[in-house]
Amino acid sequence: MKEPHHILEIRDVVKDFDGVRAVNRCSFQVRRGTITGLIGPNGAGKTTLFNLITGFLQCTSGQILSQGKRLGGLPPHEVFRQGIVRTFQIPRELRRMTVLENLMLVPSRQAGERIWSAWLLPWLVKRQEREIEARAVEVLRFVNLLDLMDEYAGNLSSGQKKLLELARTLMAEPHLVLLDEPGAGVNPTLMNQLVEYIRRSCEEKNLTFLLIEHDMDLVMRLCNPIIVMSNGEIIAEGSPEEVQRDQRVLQAYLGGPN
């Protein structure tokens, strides 16, 4: 069966909080194989929309579909099993575990998670652990963190933690990755690395990305198309050049038509 052209569809999504409308009838699509940017002023509703997609919040109305399947009502762990993973503005690494261990915990439904498997099928548990470790090493090599595989994750720099978050998403073998401000707190050198790894992940690993970012230079370098939110609504969508020329976008950011 041919895969749907759009990996994510947002259809007239609304989210109200005690009478305050944070997301207002949002509709857009994310094409497979793209790096799509989601931008807008603070308070535009971007992170709320991410939380709706990933099951941390439920829609007041509207539909969210991934590859034609409805995500509405699914808890975060079930959304994860649908091949959708996300990162957060502040990395959530397991500080007291090594970089390698952080990655090895990601794959779901591991045989070693069941007590009876460790007793009755120890050979299966060991074989799977070796396979997962080999994959984790390869991912760490891809994001240039292999030299830090035995370091505690809590000791990494802010930029290295962002790379670790990206590595953890790769371990999940997802279809769609949602990145929440990947450039926040990252120095220019690591930022260039992060941009390159996101681009390579899209091209070489066939991943699709939807990212929130306030760094317009990063967005314009990396994303196409770009979707713009303001006051909970989608106000523009297009290429970087089209978005930069859109008067509605200028007004949303600058507070006036000029």
TORKOL-4160 file (C-alpha; in steps of 0.2 Angstrom, whole numbers, padded with zeros to 4 digits, m for minus):
258
<pt num="1" X="0000" Y="0000" Z="0000"/>
<pt num="2" X="0007" Y="0017" Z="m0005"/>
<pt num="3" X="0011" Y="0028" Z="0010"/>
<pt num="4" X="0000" Y="0044" Z="0012"/>
<pt num="5" X="0009" Y="0060" Z="0005"/>
<pt num="6" X="0005" Y="0069" Z="0022"/>
<pt num="7" X="0012" Y="0062" Z="0038"/>
<pt num="8" X="0002" Y="0073" Z="0049"/>
<pt num="9" X="m0015" Y="0082" Z="0047"/>
<pt num="10" X="m0022" Y="0095" Z="0058"/>
<pt num="11" X="m0040" Y="0098" Z="0055"/>
<pt num="12" X="m0050" Y="0113" Z="0063"/>
<pt num="13" X="m0041" Y="0110" Z="0080"/>
<pt num="14" X="m0047" Y="0120" Z="0095"/>
<pt num="15" X="m0041" Y="0120" Z="0113"/>
<pt num="16" X="m0049" Y="0130" Z="0126"/>
<pt num="17" X="m0043" Y="0132" Z="0144"/>
<pt num="18" X="m0057" Y="0138" Z="0156"/>
<pt num="19" X="m0064" Y="0149" Z="0143"/>
<pt num="20" X="m0048" Y="0155" Z="0135"/>
<pt num="21" X="m0045" Y="0149" Z="0118"/>
<pt num="22" X="m0026" Y="0144" Z="0115"/>
<pt num="23" X="m0028" Y="0136" Z="0098"/>
<pt num="24" X="m0042" Y="0142" Z="0087"/>
<pt num="25" X="m0047" Y="0131" Z="0072"/>
<pt num="26" X="m0030" Y="0127" Z="0066"/>
<pt num="27" X="m0028" Y="0117" Z="0050"/>
<pt num="28" X="m0012" Y="0112" Z="0041"/>
<pt num="29" X="m0003" Y="0097" Z="0034"/>
<pt num="30" X="0015" Y="0091" Z="0036"/>
<pt num="31" X="0022" Y="0083" Z="0020"/>
<pt num="32" X="0032" Y="0067" Z="0022"/>
<pt num="33" X="0051" Y="0070" Z="0020"/>
<pt num="34" X="0051" Y="0089" Z="0025"/>
<pt num="35" X="0058" Y="0099" Z="0039"/>
<pt num="36" X="0043" Y="0110" Z="0043"/>
<pt num="37" X="0045" Y="0126" Z="0054"/>
<pt num="38" X="0031" Y="0131" Z="0066"/>
<pt num="39" X="0035" Y="0149" Z="0071"/>
<pt num="40" X="0026" Y="0164" Z="0080"/>
<pt num="41" X="0027" Y="0176" Z="0094"/>
<pt num="42" X="0027" Y="0170" Z="0112"/>
<pt num="43" X="0010" Y="0164" Z="0117"/>
<pt num="44" X="0004" Y="0160" Z="0099"/>
<pt num="45" X="m0001" Y="0142" Z="0104"/>
<pt num="46" X="0014" Y="0133" Z="0096"/>
<pt num="47" X="0019" Y="0122" Z="0112"/>
<pt num="48" X="0000" Y="0119" Z="0116"/>
<pt num="49" X="m0002" Y="0112" Z="0098"/>
<pt num="50" X="0013" Y="0101" Z="0101"/>
<pt num="51" X="0005" Y="0095" Z="0117"/>
<pt num="52" X="m0011" Y="0091" Z="0108"/>
<pt num="53" X="m0002" Y="0081" Z="0094"/>
<pt num="54" X="0008" Y="0071" Z="0106"/>
<pt num="55" X="m0006" Y="0067" Z="0118"/>
<pt num="56" X="m0001" Y="0077" Z="0133"/>
<pt num="57" X="m0017" Y="0087" Z="0130"/>
<pt num="58" X="m0033" Y="0083" Z="0122"/>
<pt num="59" X="m0042" Y="0094" Z="0109"/>
<pt num="60" X="m0058" Y="0103" Z="0113"/>
<pt num="61" X="m0063" Y="0099" Z="0095"/>
<pt num="62" X="m0056" Y="0095" Z="0078"/>
<pt num="63" X="m0045" Y="0080" Z="0073"/>
<pt num="64" X="m0027" Y="0076" Z="0072"/>
<pt num="65" X="m0022" Y="0062" Z="0060"/>
<pt num="66" X="m0005" Y="0053" Z="0057"/>
<pt num="67" X="m0004" Y="0043" Z="0041"/>
<pt num="68" X="m0023" Y="0043" Z="0040"/>
<pt num="69" X="m0025" Y="0037" Z="0058"/>
<pt num="70" X="m0034" Y="0047" Z="0071"/>
<pt num="71" X="m0023" Y="0052" Z="0086"/>
<pt num="72" X="m0036" Y="0060" Z="0096"/>
<pt num="73" X="m0039" Y="0053" Z="0113"/>
<pt num="74" X="m0022" Y="0043" Z="0113"/>
<pt num="75" X="m0011" Y="0045" Z="0128"/>
<pt num="76" X="0008" Y="0050" Z="0125"/>
<pt num="77" X="0014" Y="0032" Z="0125"/>
<pt num="78" X="0002" Y="0027" Z="0112"/>
<pt num="79" X="0006" Y="0042" Z="0101"/>
<pt num="80" X="0025" Y="0036" Z="0103"/>
<pt num="81" X="0020" Y="0019" Z="0097"/>
<pt num="82" X="0012" Y="0027" Z="0082"/>
<pt num="83" X="0030" Y="0033" Z="0077"/>
<pt num="84" X="0029" Y="0051" Z="0083"/>
<pt num="85" X="0042" Y="0057" Z="0096"/>
<pt num="86" X="0046" Y="0074" Z="0103"/>
<pt num="87" X="0059" Y="0084" Z="0112"/>
<pt num="88" X="0056" Y="0098" Z="0124"/>
<pt num="89" X="0063" Y="0116" Z="0126"/>
<pt num="90" X="0072" Y="0110" Z="0142"/>
<pt num="91" X="0081" Y="0093" Z="0139"/>
<pt num="92" X="0074" Y="0079" Z="0150"/>
<pt num="93" X="0089" Y="0068" Z="0150"/>
<pt num="94" X="0091" Y="0054" Z="0163"/>
<pt num="95" X="0105" Y="0063" Z="0173"/>
<pt num="96" X="0112" Y="0049" Z="0183"/>
<pt num="97" X="0113" Y="0037" Z="0168"/>
<pt num="98" X="0126" Y="0037" Z="0155"/>
<pt num="99" X="0124" Y="0044" Z="0138"/>
<pt num="100" X="0124" Y="0026" Z="0131"/>
<pt num="101" X="0111" Y="0020" Z="0144"/>
<pt num="102" X="0100" Y="0035" Z="0140"/>
<pt num="103" X="0099" Y="0028" Z="0122"/>
<pt num="104" X="0097" Y="0010" Z="0126"/>
<pt num="105" X="0081" Y="0013" Z="0137"/>
<pt num="106" X="0072" Y="0021" Z="0122"/>
<pt num="107" X="0066" Y="0006" Z="0112"/>
<pt num="108" X="0049" Y="0000" Z="0118"/>
<pt num="109" X="0043" Y="m0018" Z="0122"/>
<pt num="110" X="0061" Y="m0025" Z="0126"/>
<pt num="111" X="0061" Y="m0043" Z="0132"/>
<pt num="112" X="0071" Y="m0038" Z="0148"/>
<pt num="113" X="0056" Y="m0028" Z="0154"/>
<pt num="114" X="0047" Y="m0044" Z="0158"/>
<pt num="115" X="0053" Y="m0053" Z="0173"/>
<pt num="116" X="0049" Y="m0070" Z="0166"/>
<pt num="117" X="0059" Y="m0067" Z="0151"/>
<pt num="118" X="0075" Y="m0064" Z="0161"/>
<pt num="119" X="0072" Y="m0081" Z="0170"/>
<pt num="120" X="0066" Y="m0092" Z="0156"/>
<pt num="121" X="0074" Y="m0083" Z="0140"/>
<pt num="122" X="0090" Y="m0076" Z="0146"/>
<pt num="123" X="0098" Y="m0079" Z="0129"/>
<pt num="124" X="0084" Y="m0069" Z="0121"/>
<pt num="125" X="0087" Y="m0054" Z="0133"/>
<pt num="126" X="0106" Y="m0054" Z="0131"/>
<pt num="127" X="0104" Y="m0055" Z="0112"/>
<pt num="128" X="0092" Y="m0040" Z="0111"/>
<pt num="129" X="0103" Y="m0030" Z="0123"/>
<pt num="130" X="0118" Y="m0033" Z="0111"/>
<pt num="131" X="0107" Y="m0027" Z="0096"/>
<pt num="132" X="0101" Y="m0012" Z="0105"/>
<pt num="133" X="0118" Y="m0007" Z="0111"/>
<pt num="134" X="0125" Y="m0009" Z="0093"/>
<pt num="135" X="0112" Y="0002" Z="0087"/>
<pt num="136" X="0114" Y="0015" Z="0101"/>
<pt num="137" X="0133" Y="0016" Z="0097"/>
<pt num="138" X="0129" Y="0019" Z="0078"/>
<pt num="139" X="0117" Y="0033" Z="0083"/>
<pt num="140" X="0130" Y="0041" Z="0094"/>
<pt num="141" X="0143" Y="0040" Z="0080"/>
<pt num="142" X="0130" Y="0049" Z="0069"/>
<pt num="143" X="0128" Y="0063" Z="0081"/>
<pt num="144" X="0146" Y="0064" Z="0086"/>
<pt num="145" X="0143" Y="0059" Z="0104"/>
<pt num="146" X="0152" Y="0042" Z="0104"/>
<pt num="147" X="0167" Y="0049" Z="0114"/>
<pt num="148" X="0155" Y="0053" Z="0128"/>
<pt num="149" X="0145" Y="0037" Z="0128"/>
<pt num="150" X="0151" Y="0033" Z="0146"/>
<pt num="151" X="0149" Y="0050" Z="0153"/>
<pt num="152" X="0134" Y="0054" Z="0164"/>
<pt num="153" X="0121" Y="0063" Z="0154"/>
<pt num="154" X="0119" Y="0076" Z="0168"/>
<pt num="155" X="0137" Y="0082" Z="0165"/>
<pt num="156" X="0134" Y="0086" Z="0147"/>
<pt num="157" X="0134" Y="0104" Z="0141"/>
<pt num="158" X="0117" Y="0112" Z="0135"/>
<pt num="159" X="0121" Y="0109" Z="0117"/>
<pt num="160" X="0127" Y="0091" Z="0120"/>
<pt num="161" X="0111" Y="0088" Z="0129"/>
<pt num="162" X="0101" Y="0094" Z="0113"/>
<pt num="163" X="0111" Y="0082" Z="0103"/>
<pt num="164" X="0107" Y="0068" Z="0115"/>
<pt num="165" X="0089" Y="0072" Z="0113"/>
<pt num="166" X="0090" Y="0070" Z="0095"/>
<pt num="167" X="0100" Y="0054" Z="0097"/>
<pt num="168" X="0086" Y="0047" Z="0108"/>
<pt num="169" X="0073" Y="0051" Z="0095"/>
<pt num="170" X="0083" Y="0042" Z="0082"/>
<pt num="171" X="0083" Y="0027" Z="0093"/>
<pt num="172" X="0064" Y="0026" Z="0093"/>
<pt num="173" X="0065" Y="0024" Z="0074"/>
<pt num="174" X="0050" Y="0037" Z="0072"/>
<pt num="175" X="0041" Y="0043" Z="0056"/>
<pt num="176" X="0039" Y="0060" Z="0063"/>
<pt num="177" X="0050" Y="0070" Z="0075"/>
<pt num="178" X="0043" Y="0086" Z="0084"/>
<pt num="179" X="0057" Y="0097" Z="0090"/>
<pt num="180" X="0053" Y="0111" Z="0103"/>
<pt num="181" X="0066" Y="0125" Z="0101"/>
<pt num="182" X="0081" Y="0114" Z="0097"/>
<pt num="183" X="0092" Y="0129" Z="0096"/>
<pt num="184" X="0088" Y="0136" Z="0113"/>
<pt num="185" X="0104" Y="0138" Z="0124"/>
<pt num="186" X="0115" Y="0130" Z="0110"/>
<pt num="187" X="0132" Y="0139" Z="0106"/>
<pt num="188" X="0135" Y="0143" Z="0087"/>
<pt num="189" X="0147" Y="0128" Z="0084"/>
<pt num="190" X="0135" Y="0115" Z="0091"/>
<pt num="191" X="0121" Y="0124" Z="0082"/>
<pt num="192" X="0129" Y="0121" Z="0066"/>
<pt num="193" X="0131" Y="0103" Z="0070"/>
<pt num="194" X="0113" Y="0101" Z="0076"/>
<pt num="195" X="0107" Y="0109" Z="0060"/>
<pt num="196" X="0117" Y="0097" Z="0049"/>
<pt num="197" X="0111" Y="0082" Z="0059"/>
<pt num="198" X="0093" Y="0086" Z="0057"/>
<pt num="199" X="0096" Y="0089" Z="0039"/>
<pt num="200" X="0105" Y="0072" Z="0037"/>
<pt num="201" X="0092" Y="0063" Z="0047"/>
<pt num="202" X="0079" Y="0069" Z="0035"/>
<pt num="203" X="0089" Y="0065" Z="0019"/>
<pt num="204" X="0098" Y="0049" Z="0025"/>
<pt num="205" X="0085" Y="0041" Z="0037"/>
<pt num="206" X="0069" Y="0047" Z="0029"/>
<pt num="207" X="0063" Y="0056" Z="0044"/>
<pt num="208" X="0050" Y="0070" Z="0044"/>
<pt num="209" X="0052" Y="0085" Z="0056"/>
<pt num="210" X="0041" Y="0098" Z="0063"/>
<pt num="211" X="0050" Y="0111" Z="0074"/>
<pt num="212" X="0046" Y="0126" Z="0084"/>
<pt num="213" X="0060" Y="0139" Z="0085"/>
<pt num="214" X="0062" Y="0157" Z="0089"/>
<pt num="215" X="0079" Y="0158" Z="0080"/>
<pt num="216" X="0074" Y="0165" Z="0063"/>
<pt num="217" X="0091" Y="0162" Z="0056"/>
<pt num="218" X="0090" Y="0144" Z="0060"/>
<pt num="219" X="0072" Y="0142" Z="0053"/>
<pt num="220" X="0076" Y="0151" Z="0037"/>
<pt num="221" X="0091" Y="0140" Z="0034"/>
<pt num="222" X="0083" Y="0123" Z="0039"/>
<pt num="223" X="0064" Y="0124" Z="0036"/>
<pt num="224" X="0053" Y="0123" Z="0020"/>
<pt num="225" X="0039" Y="0126" Z="0022"/>
<pt num="226" X="0036" Y="0137" Z="0037"/>
<pt num="227" X="0019" Y="0139" Z="0046"/>
<pt num="228" X="0016" Y="0155" Z="0056"/>
<pt num="229" X="0004" Y="0155" Z="0071"/>
<pt num="230" X="m0002" Y="0171" Z="0080"/>
<pt num="231" X="m0015" Y="0171" Z="0094"/>
<pt num="232" X="m0019" Y="0153" Z="0092"/>
<pt num="233" X="m0022" Y="0154" Z="0073"/>
<pt num="234" X="m0013" Y="0150" Z="0057"/>
<pt num="235" X="m0010" Y="0166" Z="0048"/>
<pt num="236" X="0003" Y="0161" Z="0035"/>
<pt num="237" X="0011" Y="0146" Z="0027"/>
<pt num="238" X="0024" Y="0145" Z="0013"/>
<pt num="239" X="0042" Y="0145" Z="0008"/>
<pt num="240" X="0055" Y="0156" Z="0019"/>
<pt num="241" X="0054" Y="0169" Z="0006"/>
<pt num="242" X="0035" Y="0170" Z="0005"/>
<pt num="243" X="0034" Y="0170" Z="0024"/>
<pt num="244" X="0047" Y="0184" Z="0026"/>
<pt num="245" X="0037" Y="0195" Z="0013"/>
<pt num="246" X="0020" Y="0192" Z="0021"/>
<pt num="247" X="0012" Y="0207" Z="0029"/>
<pt num="248" X="0002" Y="0197" Z="0042"/>
<pt num="249" X="0018" Y="0189" Z="0048"/>
<pt num="250" X="0027" Y="0206" Z="0050"/>
<pt num="251" X="0012" Y="0213" Z="0059"/>
<pt num="252" X="0011" Y="0199" Z="0071"/>
<pt num="253" X="0030" Y="0200" Z="0075"/>
<pt num="254" X="0031" Y="0219" Z="0075"/>
<pt num="255" X="0014" Y="0225" Z="0080"/>
<pt num="256" X="0011" Y="0235" Z="0064"/>
<pt num="257" X="0010" Y="0234" Z="0045"/>
<pt num="258" X="0028" Y="0241" Z="0043"/>
